[in-house]
Amino acid sequence: MNGLSDVRLTLHSQELATGQNNGAREAGMHDASSGQSRWDQFWRRLHTRKALLALTPDQLKDVGLTREQALDEGLKPFWRI
């Protein structure tokens, strides 16, 4: 492995910690008191999706994605989950 899997695991654990997994994701998005964390999530999504579009075919293979899957996810607006 070249480290991308480590990054993917780290990002996934951060998403779990911020409540983005399953039902907690929607609950967190509607909570007015978590406004700052919502913008943090938007910012993170924007940058990780842009980074996903820049991955080479070998890097995509390492994280288990096809180019089509990367394009589908990478071209989503940052406000979409």
Backbone hydrogen bonds in HBPLUS format (Angstrom, degrees):
<---DONOR---> <-ACCEPTOR-->    atom                        ^
c    i                          cat <-CA-CA->   ^        H-A-AA   ^      H-
h    n   atom  resd res      DA  || num        DHA   H-A  angle D-A-AA Bond
n    s   type  num  typ     dist DA aas  dist angle  dist       angle   num
A0006-ASP N   A0003-GLY O   3.10 MM   3  5.04 118.8  2.49  92.8 107.8     1
A0007-VAL N   A0003-GLY O   3.04 MM   4  6.41 152.0  2.12 147.4 154.7     2
A0008-ARG N   A0004-LEU O   2.85 MM   4  6.12 158.3  1.90 149.1 155.2     3
A0009-LEU N   A0005-SER O   2.90 MM   4  6.13 158.7  1.95 148.4 153.5     4
A0010-THR N   A0006-ASP O   2.92 MM   4  6.11 154.5  1.99 145.0 152.5     5
A0011-LEU N   A0007-VAL O   2.87 MM   4  6.10 165.2  1.89 155.1 158.5     6
A0012-HIS N   A0008-ARG O   2.94 MM   4  6.11 156.9  2.00 145.2 152.1     7
A0013-SER N   A0009-LEU O   2.94 MM   4  6.14 156.3  1.99 145.7 151.9     8
A0014-GLN N   A0010-THR O   2.96 MM   4  6.22 148.3  2.06 146.2 155.3     9
A0015-GLU N   A0011-LEU O   2.92 MM   4  6.20 154.2  1.99 148.6 155.5    10
A0016-LEU N   A0012-HIS O   2.97 MM   4  6.25 155.9  2.03 148.0 154.4    11
A0017-ALA N   A0013-SER O   2.96 MM   4  6.12 152.1  2.04 139.8 147.5    12
A0018-THR N   A0014-GLN O   2.98 MM   4  6.23 141.6  2.13 144.2 154.0    13
A0020-GLN N   A0015-GLU O   2.89 MM   5  5.20 170.8  1.90 156.5 153.4    14
A0019-GLY N   A0016-LEU O   3.18 MM   3  5.14 159.8  2.22 101.8 107.4    15
A0025-ARG N   A0022-ASN O   3.28 MM   3  5.85 149.4  2.38 111.5 118.8    16
A0027-ALA N   A0023-GLY O   3.26 MM   4  6.50 165.6  2.28 152.5 156.8    17
A0028-GLY N   A0024-ALA O   2.92 MM   4  5.98 155.5  1.98 145.1 151.0    18
A0029-MET N   A0025-ARG O   3.17 MM   4  6.40 143.0  2.31 142.1 151.8    19
A0030-HIS N   A0027-ALA O   3.32 MM   3  5.46 139.8  2.50  99.0 109.1    20
A0034-SER N   A0031-ASP O   3.16 MM   3  5.67 158.2  2.21 112.4 119.0    21
A0038-ARG N   A0034-SER O   2.98 MM   4  6.22 147.2  2.09 152.2 162.2    22
A0039-TRP N   A0035-GLY O   3.17 MM   4  6.50 157.4  2.23 149.3 153.7    23
A0040-ASP N   A0036-GLN O   2.93 MM   4  6.23 149.9  2.02 147.2 156.7    24
A0041-GLN N   A0037-SER O   2.90 MM   4  6.13 150.4  1.98 143.5 150.7    25
A0042-PHE N   A0038-ARG O   2.95 MM   4  6.29 158.0  1.99 149.3 155.2    26
A0043-TRP N   A0039-TRP O   2.89 MM   4  6.04 164.9  1.91 149.0 153.0    27
A0044-ARG N   A0040-ASP O   2.92 MM   4  6.09 160.7  1.95 147.5 152.8    28
A0045-ARG N   A0041-GLN O   2.88 MM   4  6.07 162.8  1.91 151.4 156.3    29
A0046-LEU N   A0042-PHE O   2.92 MM   4  6.14 161.7  1.95 153.0 157.9    30
A0047-HIS N   A0043-TRP O   3.13 MM   4  6.38 166.6  2.15 151.5 153.9    31
A0048-THR N   A0044-ARG O   2.86 MM   4  5.99 163.0  1.89 155.4 160.8    32
A0049-ARG N   A0045-ARG O   2.90 MM   4  5.84 155.9  1.96 147.6 154.0    33
A0050-LYS N   A0046-LEU O   3.13 MM   4  6.29 153.2  2.20 140.8 148.0    34
A0051-ALA N   A0047-HIS O   2.98 MM   4  6.14 156.2  2.03 143.1 149.9    35
A0052-LEU N   A0048-THR O   2.92 MM   4  6.07 146.5  2.03 139.7 148.6    36
A0053-LEU N   A0049-ARG O   3.24 MM   4  6.51 146.6  2.36 141.2 148.2    37
A0054-ALA N   A0051-ALA O   3.04 MM   3  5.15 137.8  2.22  99.4 111.6    38
A0055-LEU N   A0052-LEU O   3.37 MM   3  5.50 166.2  2.39 105.5 109.5    39
A0060-LEU N   A0056-THR O   2.91 MM   4  6.21 159.3  1.96 158.6 164.8    40
A0061-LYS N   A0057-PRO O   2.96 MM   4  6.14 155.1  2.02 144.2 150.9    41
A0062-ASP N   A0058-ASP O   3.02 MM   4  6.25 147.0  2.13 139.7 148.6    42
A0063-VAL N   A0059-GLN O   3.16 MM   4  6.52 144.8  2.29 145.4 153.5    43
A0064-GLY N   A0060-LEU O   2.95 MM   4  6.09 110.0  2.45 137.1 155.0    44
A0065-LEU N   A0060-LEU O   2.90 MM   5  5.16 175.1  1.90 145.7 145.2    45
A0064-GLY N   A0061-LYS O   3.15 MM   3  4.91 149.9  2.25  94.8 103.8    46
A0070-ALA N   A0066-THR O   3.00 MM   4  6.26 159.5  2.04 150.0 155.8    47
A0071-LEU N   A0067-ARG O   2.88 MM   4  6.13 155.1  1.94 148.6 155.4    48
A0072-ASP N   A0068-GLU O   2.87 MM   4  6.11 160.8  1.91 150.3 155.6    49
A0073-GLU N   A0069-GLN O   3.03 MM   4  6.23 164.5  2.05 150.5 153.8    50
A0074-GLY N   A0070-ALA O   2.69 MM   4  5.65 160.4  1.73 148.3 155.4    51
A0075-LEU N   A0071-LEU O   2.98 MM   4  5.76 147.1  2.09 144.3 148.6    52
A0076-LYS N   A0073-GLU O   3.28 MM   3  5.54 163.3  2.31 108.1 113.0    53
A0080-ARG N   A0077-PRO O   3.07 MM   3  5.66 162.4  2.10 119.1 124.6    54
